[in-house]
Amino acid sequence: MTNSESPPVPPSPAGFRPAPLPALVVAGIVAAYGLLGTGLDLVPFGVPQDPLYLPAMLMTIVPRALGVFLLLWLFPVRHEDRLPFVVVKGLLAACAGVVLSTAVGIVAGMGQAGLGSLADLRFLPLPTLTSLLVAILQSAPLVMLAVLIQWIVTRPARP
C-alpha cells in the first residue's frame, strides 16, 4: 500500500443504528418551543375550560417532535457532511414533523367524526397546502438552527 491509498473501510454491522441522543435533543427543542408558544398564547386568555384542549395540543406537538426525531435518527447529521446537506436535512426533518402531525390530526378527526372509510374524508376540513407550507416555514428555522449548532459542535477543529 502506497501513501496515496487509504486503508479499506470496514463494513458497518448489520444492526447498526446511530445514537439517538442528538436527534432527541433537537426533538426536545421542537417540543419545548411548541409548548412554550402554546403557553404564551394562553396567558392573555387564561386556562381554557375545554377538557379536550390539552390532548389536542399534545396531538400537534408530540407528532411534530416525533417526526423530527425519527428523520434525524435514521439520517443523522455527521461531521463529514457539507453545510448545504446539513441545512437540507434540517429542512426535511421539519417537513417530516409537520407531515406526521398533519396525519395524526386527520386520523384523530376521522375518529372524532365517526368516519368509517377513507371515502368519507371529503367531508372533513382537511388542511390546505398553504397551511402545511406555513407550518413548515414556522418550524424549519428552529430545526435547521438546532441541527446546524449540533453539526458545528461535533465537527472537529480544522488543522
Secondary structure as UniProt FT lines:
FT   TURN            3..4
FT   TURN            14..15
FT   HELIX           21..42
FT   TURN            43..45
FT   TURN            51..52
FT   HELIX           53..74
FT   TURN            79..80
FT   HELIX           83..113
FT   HELIX           118..123
FT   HELIX           129..154
//
